């Protein structure tokens, strides 16, 4: 396996956001918020399901508001990614001093899903930057 393929099987992203863990949790789990930063997709997350419509879907395996969310991920935006095995996304929110939260997203179990790994490698940075922008300014990256 190449170094690049190995690096993509577990992807870790961390970002500091000037918001409480409760605000970050609400932004992650509320369709009205996600639509502002998740490529225009109103994602619905319940204690049982992650539903990104035609983009991605999965089952929630851990639901601990406002600290941790773990769900499976099946990318549905093209036939190649849709045919791959599910991967997993873990969202961890930790309160920091000064009204700041540290959000860490780990997308793993991508060993058997190389097209998904390649696709999400750039997407998560954009999504998390948009999330930060929405929470701190009220506007997504697109305006």
N, C-alpha and C positions, 0 to 999 in steps of 0.2 A: 504494500500500500504506500502511496506517495505521502510525503510530508503534508502537502496541501490537503489531501483527502482526510488524513488523520486529524489535522487541525480543525476541520469542519464538523467532526462528529460530536463535539461538545462546544457550544458557543456560549460565552459569558459576557454579559453587558451590565455595567453599573452606571448609575447616574444619580447625582444629588439634585433634589427638587425642593424648592422653598414652598413646602406644603406639609400638612400633617399626614400621618399614615392613613387616617380616615379619609382625607381628601384624595390621596393617591388611590386608595382602594375603590372609592366611588368612581374615579375617573377610569379605572381599569374595568369595572364591572357594570357600568351604566351605558347603554347604547347611545344616548344623546351625547355623551362625552367621547366615546370611542370613534364615533363618526367624524369628529373634528381632527383626529390624528391617525387613525388606522386606515389610511387610504380611502377615506369616505365610507367605510363599512361600519354600520351600527352593530357592533358585537354584543351579543347577549350572553352573560355568564350567570349561571345559577349554581347551587350546590351540587347539581348533577351534570350539567352540560356546558360546553363552550361552543357557541354557535356564531360563526362568522359568515353565515349565509353561503354564498357560492365561493368564498375565499378559503375558508378553513373551518373544520369542525373537530370536536373531540369530546371525551368524557372527563369530567372533573373527578380527580382522585383525592384531592385534599383541598378543603375550603375552610380557612381559618382567618376570618376578617378581624382586623385589617392587616394581618401579618404575612400570611402565606396562601398562595393559590397554586395548585399543581393540576395540569390538565394534559391530556393527550392532544396531538396535533396531526391532522391529516390535511395537507394542502390540496385544495380542490380546484385551483385556478388554471391548471392545465392537465391533460390526460396523463402525462408522465409522472408528475408529482402525486396525482390522485391514485396511481397504481402502486405507489411505494408503501411500505409499512408505516404505521403511525410512529411519530416521535413524541417527545415530552417537553413541555414548557413549565418552568417553575418561576414564579414571581415571589420575591421576598422583599418585604418592606420593613425597614428599621428606622425608628425615630432617632434623630441626631439632635445635638444642641441647636438652639436658635430657631426652632420651628422648621427645621429641615428634615427631610426623609431621604434615606438611601434606598433606592430601588435597584435590586439586582434581578436580572432575568437570565436564566440558564435554559438554553434549548439543547437538549441532548437526545440520546438514543437515535442518532442520525446515521449510524454505521451502515444500515441497509437502505438508506434513503438519500443517496448522493445528490439527486436533482433538487430535493427539498432543501438539503444543507446548503447547496450553492445559492438557491433562490433566497432563503431567509438571511443569508450572511450579510447582505447589505440592507435588507428590509428592517431588521430590528433597530439599527442605529437611527434610521429615519423615524420609525414609530416612537421610540423613546424620546427623541429630540422633540417631536411633535407633542407628546404627552407633557413634557416639561414646559414647553411653550404655552400650551393651553392652560395649565395650572397656574403658571406664574404671570401670564399676561391676558388670559382670556381668549387668545387667538391661536390658531394652529399655524403651522409653517407656511401654509398657502394664503394666510391673511386672516 
